[in-house]
Amino acid sequence: ALFRSYQGGTSGSVGYTFDRVSMDSHVVGVMVNSGLGSQGDMAQFNSCLIADCKVSFASGQAQANAVTLYGCNFSKARTAYDGLEYGDQQGRAPLFIGCQWGNIFQIFSHAASFNSLVVIGGRVESCHSLGEAIGSAPFTIEFYGIDLNLLTNNQGKRAPLVWRSEAPTLFQGGSRSEEHTSELKSH
């Protein structure tokens, strides 16, 4: 039903908002621009809960511009944001503001050849990996004021914070939990 409501023909949709919507138990919770339309611009997701999905949020084509996720909660997923696996595998990352991620294997799988990945505020907890950015374009990966609390193993030790990226990455402000003693690892 949402596909028919928001597809808008072959030129895609523009300027839609989802406010306080819960999506769960799907392969992909939200798919923005799978490549069927040429747009997908100016989508906004406010205080949405996306849980129990293989991928919480996916972007499949580089034409999905100005997408913002504000105060959303992502939980119980293999990947929270994926721009590499679906559609044309050229996903443009949304802007993440004040989101929370928990019980997720990896947070980001980003196609850095198409745009910057920017995260402002928010919290990561009980996650295995921050993720990866593939592609060696001049786009940056930027984390501002994010609180990182990663998965604790059965011996009570925190896993190392793993972030794989060919793109320049900035961590500014934010925190890691007191028990987290390992260093940031970029490959």
C-alpha positions as CSV (number, residue, x, y, z in Angstrom):
1,A,0.0,0.0,0.0
2,L,2.8,2.5,0.8
3,F,4.5,1.7,-2.5
4,R,1.4,2.7,-4.4
5,S,0.9,5.8,-2.3
6,Y,4.4,7.1,-2.5
7,Q,5.8,5.9,-5.8
8,G,4.3,8.7,-7.8
9,G,5.0,7.2,-11.3
10,T,8.3,6.8,-12.9
11,S,9.7,10.1,-11.6
12,G,9.4,9.0,-8.0
13,S,8.2,10.9,-4.9
14,V,9.2,14.0,-3.2
15,G,8.6,15.6,0.2
16,Y,7.0,12.9,2.2
17,T,7.1,12.5,6.0
18,F,6.7,9.5,8.3
19,D,6.0,10.6,11.9
20,R,6.0,8.1,14.8
21,V,5.6,5.0,12.6
22,S,6.7,1.5,13.8
23,M,8.0,-0.9,11.2
24,D,9.0,-4.5,12.2
25,S,9.6,-8.0,11.0
26,H,10.5,-7.3,7.4
27,V,13.6,-8.1,5.3
28,V,14.1,-4.4,4.9
29,G,12.2,-2.0,7.2
30,V,12.4,1.0,4.9
31,M,13.6,1.2,1.3
32,V,14.2,4.6,-0.2
33,N,14.6,4.7,-4.0
34,S,15.2,1.1,-5.0
35,G,16.0,2.3,-8.5
36,L,12.5,1.9,-9.9
37,G,11.9,5.7,-9.9
38,S,14.4,8.5,-10.5
39,Q,13.9,10.4,-7.3
40,G,13.0,9.9,-3.6
41,D,14.0,13.3,-2.4
42,M,13.2,15.2,0.8
43,A,11.9,12.2,2.8
44,Q,11.7,12.7,6.5
45,F,11.4,10.1,9.2
46,N,10.6,11.4,12.7
47,S,10.7,9.3,15.9
48,C,10.2,6.0,14.0
49,L,10.9,2.6,15.4
50,I,12.4,0.0,13.0
51,A,13.0,-3.4,14.6
52,D,13.4,-7.1,13.9
53,C,14.5,-6.6,10.2
54,K,17.5,-7.9,8.3
55,V,18.2,-4.3,7.3
56,S,16.5,-1.4,9.1
57,F,16.9,1.3,6.4
58,A,18.2,0.9,2.9
59,S,18.9,3.4,0.1
60,G,19.3,1.8,-3.3
61,Q,20.0,4.7,-5.7
62,A,22.0,7.9,-5.7
63,Q,19.0,10.1,-6.5
64,A,17.4,9.9,-3.0
65,N,18.6,13.3,-1.9
66,A,17.9,15.3,1.3
67,V,16.6,12.3,3.3
68,T,16.6,12.9,7.1
69,L,16.1,10.5,10.0
70,Y,15.4,12.4,13.2
71,G,15.1,10.6,16.6
72,C,14.6,7.2,15.1
73,N,15.3,3.9,17.0
74,F,16.8,1.0,15.2
75,S,17.0,-2.4,16.9
76,K,17.5,-6.1,16.2
77,A,19.0,-6.1,12.8
78,R,22.0,-7.3,10.8
79,T,22.6,-3.8,9.4
80,A,20.9,-0.6,10.4
81,Y,21.7,1.5,7.3
82,D,22.6,-0.2,4.0
83,G,23.5,1.6,0.8
84,L,25.3,-1.2,-0.9
85,E,23.1,-4.3,-1.1
86,Y,19.7,-3.2,-2.6
87,G,18.5,-1.5,-5.8
88,D,21.3,-0.1,-7.9
89,Q,23.8,-0.6,-5.0
90,Q,24.5,3.2,-5.1
91,G,22.6,4.3,-2.0
92,R,22.9,7.9,-0.9
93,A,23.1,8.1,2.9
94,P,20.4,10.0,4.8
95,L,21.3,12.5,7.5
96,F,21.0,10.9,11.0
97,I,20.1,13.2,13.8
98,G,19.7,12.0,17.4
99,C,19.0,8.4,16.5
100,Q,19.6,5.3,18.7
101,W,21.0,1.9,17.5
102,G,20.9,-1.3,19.6
103,N,21.3,-5.0,19.2
104,I,22.6,-4.7,15.7
105,F,25.6,-6.5,14.1
106,Q,26.8,-3.5,12.1
107,I,25.4,0.0,12.0
108,F,26.5,1.3,8.6
109,S,27.2,-0.2,5.2
110,H,27.8,2.9,3.1
111,A,28.6,3.6,-0.6
112,A,31.1,6.5,0.1
113,S,31.4,7.1,-3.7
114,F,28.1,8.9,-3.7
115,N,27.8,11.2,-0.7
116,S,29.0,11.9,2.8
117,L,27.7,10.0,5.8
118,V,26.8,12.4,8.6
119,V,25.6,11.4,12.1
120,I,24.8,14.1,14.6
121,G,24.2,13.0,18.2
122,G,22.7,9.7,19.1
123,R,23.6,6.5,20.9
124,V,25.0,3.1,19.9
125,E,24.6,0.3,22.3
126,S,25.0,-3.5,22.2
127,C,26.4,-3.5,18.6
128,H,29.2,-5.5,17.2
129,S,30.6,-3.1,14.6
130,L,30.1,0.5,13.6
131,G,30.4,-0.7,10.0
132,E,32.0,0.2,6.7
133,A,32.2,2.9,4.0
134,I,33.2,1.5,0.6
135,G,34.6,3.7,-2.2
136,S,37.4,6.1,-2.5
137,A,35.7,9.4,-3.4
138,P,36.4,12.8,-1.8
139,F,33.3,12.4,0.4
140,T,33.8,12.3,4.2
141,I,32.3,10.3,7.0
142,E,31.4,12.5,10.0
143,F,30.3,11.5,13.5
144,Y,29.4,14.4,15.8
145,G,28.6,13.9,19.5
146,I,27.7,10.2,19.2
147,D,27.7,8.0,22.4
148,L,29.3,4.6,21.7
149,N,28.6,1.6,24.0
150,L,29.4,-1.5,22.1
151,L,28.6,-5.2,22.7
152,T,30.1,-6.8,25.8
153,N,31.2,-10.4,25.4
154,N,30.6,-13.2,27.8
155,Q,33.8,-12.4,29.7
156,G,32.6,-8.9,30.4
157,K,35.0,-7.2,28.0
158,R,34.0,-4.7,25.3
159,A,34.6,-5.5,21.7
160,P,36.9,-3.1,19.8
161,L,35.2,-0.3,17.9
162,V,35.6,-1.4,14.3
163,W,35.1,1.0,11.5
164,R,36.4,0.2,8.0
165,S,36.6,3.1,5.5
166,E,38.5,4.2,2.5
167,A,37.0,7.7,3.0
168,P,38.3,10.3,5.5
169,T,36.5,9.8,8.8
170,L,36.0,12.4,11.6
171,F,34.9,11.6,15.1
172,Q,34.2,14.9,17.0
173,G,32.8,15.0,20.5
174,G,30.7,12.2,21.8
175,S,31.9,9.4,24.2
176,R,32.7,5.8,24.6
177,S,31.7,3.9,27.6
178,E,34.1,3.9,30.6
179,E,34.7,0.1,30.3
180,H,35.6,0.4,26.6
181,T,39.4,0.3,26.6
182,S,40.3,-0.7,23.1
183,E,41.3,1.8,20.4
184,L,39.4,2.9,17.3
185,K,40.5,0.6,14.4
186,S,40.3,1.9,10.8
187,H,41.4,-0.3,8.0
